[in-house]
Amino acid sequence: MAVYSADYLRRLLAAVEDFKQAFEAWMVTQVESDHMSSRGLMPTVWTKERQDAAKVRSLELDVAEAAGAAARAVAVTGAHIAVAGIGAIDPIANWSLMSAPKALIAPQDIRTTAATIRGRLHTLISEAEAAEESGIPGFAPSQLHPIVWSAAAAHWTTHQYRVAVREASEALTVHWKTRLGRTDVDDTVFWQQTLSPGEP
């Protein structure tokens, strides 16, 4: 499993800051909505009237470039967001979906994710620095499957390891019960039947 150095995490943090600045500069040219106002059918952002189209396009390209550099931070920190019917998505990599009909995310989702990532990266940087000073090999749980890490990340990065493991376990069980259409049984029975070598 890969271990991230404090230097790499600091570079990710800087990339997220650059993304946030580019995103806010672009948002100045946009009308901002949310899922409640758009009723799930309309975009959650659209260009304001009397905006210079070339300037807006240039700002969009700036956001796209910054998102490319910052998107890895979502995987490292586990800051995906869950969208009903879709699953876990990376809101930074998918920021442009706000302009599409039936937008999956809203501007506030982007801002919240960026803030969450910054908080988690600060914690991971502190842990990496401590590991480098102690010489003890580190552990990068963010390399776990997204279902596991997304559920555990918030607790793991605040040193609530037992809670993190429990949340990851529950998320994995819910995922497989939903996928196999077996919400009719208790967790223990579900795993006993699912992992049984007998007939389905």
N, C-alpha and C positions, 0 to 999 in steps of 0.2 A: 504494500500500500504506500502511495506517495505521501511524503511529508512536505508541507509547504514552509519555506523559509520566511522569516520576518520580512526580508527585503522583497520577496515576491508578493507577499500579502500587502505590503505598503504600496507597491506599484498597482495592485488591484484596487486598493482604496483610492489612489489618485485617479485611476481610470473611472471609477464610479463618480467621483467629484466632478470630473470633466463632463461625464454624461449628464449629471444633474444640471450643470450650468448650461450646456447646449440645449437640454430639454426645456428649461425655463425660458431661454431666449426664444425658442420656437413657440412656446405657449403664449407669449405676448401677442403673437399674430393670430391666435386661435380663440374661438368661442369655446368655453369649457362647460361641459355638461357631466351628467353621471347616469348610472343605470336607471335610477328612479325617474329622472326627467325624460330620458330617451325611451323609456318603457321597453327596453331591451330590443327595440327594432331599429333605432337610428344610431348613427355614430355618436361617440361621446365627445368628439372635438370636430370642429370645422373652421375653415378660414374666415376671419372677420372680413367685413366689407371694406372696400377701398385699400386692400393690402397689395403691395407690389408683388406680383406672382413670382418674379425672378428671385426676390429677396426671400420669400417664403420657401421656395424650392431649395435655395442655398442653405437656409437654416435647417430644413429637413435633412439634407445631406450631411450637415454637421452632426445632427442627432444620430443619424444612421452610422456614421463613422465612430462616434463616441460609444454607441451601443455595442458595436462590434468589439471594441476594446474592453468594455465593462461586462459583457454578458457572461464571461467565465466566472465572475464573482458570484453569480446566482448559483452556479453548480457547486462552487467551493463552500458557500455559506448555507446552501439548502433553502434559499429564500424564494422558492417557487410559490405560485399561488394556485389554488385549486379552483377550477371552473367546472360547474356542473355539466355533465355530459361529455366533457373534453378530458378532464384530468388535470395533472399538474403542468403548468406552463411557465416559461421564463418571461416575466413581464417586460424586462429590459430588451431582450432580443425581439419581442413581439410588440413593441411600443406602437408601431404603425397601424396595428389592428384597431386602434381607437378611431381612426378615420373611416373605417369600413362599416357598412350596415350591420346590424346585430353585433355591435362591438363587444368583444369579450372582456375588455378591460377599460378602465376610466383613468383620467389623469391622476386621481388620488391614489389609485392602485400603484402607479409608477412611483409616485413620491414616497408612499409608505414602504414599498419594497426597497427603494434606494436608501431610506433611513434605516431600515432593518439591516440591510447589508453593511452599512457603515458601522452600526453597533456591533454586529457579529465579527466584522473584520478587526475592529479595535481589540476585541477579546482574543481573537485568534493570534493577532500580532503579539499581544502580551504573553500568551502561552508559548508562542514560538521563540520569543526572546528568552523566556525563562528556561525553555528546553535547551536552547543554544548555550546558555550560561551553565546549565547543570551537566551538559554532555550526555543526558539520557535521551535515547531515541524517542522521537515524538510519534503521535498517532493521528492520522488524518481521517476522521470518521466521515468527512464529506465525500470520500471516495465510495461510500456505501451506495446502494441502489437509491434513486431519488425518493421512492415511496418511504423507505426506512429513514433516510436522512431528513427529509422534509418534516416528518413527524417528530424527530428527535432533536433537530438543530436548536430550536429555541431554548430547550432545557439543557442540552449538552454545553452550549456556549456560556451558560450561566452556572456551570458546574453542578447541575442537578442530574447526575448520571443515572441514578436509579429511576427517576421519573422519565428520563430520556429513553431508556431501554423499554420501560413499560409502554410509553406512547408509540415507539417504533413497532413493538410487538402487536399492539392493538391495531395500528394502521395497516400492518401486513395482513392481519386476520380479516379486517374489514375489506381490504382490497380483494383477497382471494374468495371470500364468501360472496361478494358482489359479482365477481367475474364468473364464478361457478354457479351462481344462482342458488346459493345454499344459506339464505338468511333465516331459514326455518329451524336451525339447530344451534345449540350452545357451542361456544368456541372449542372446548375440549373435544366434544363429540365430532365437531366438524373436522378437526385435524386428525382424529383417529380414523374417521371414515375416508378422508381425502388421501391420507398417506398409507392406507391399508394396501397390502399387496394383492388383495382379493379383487373380485369383479366390481366394476363401478356400481 
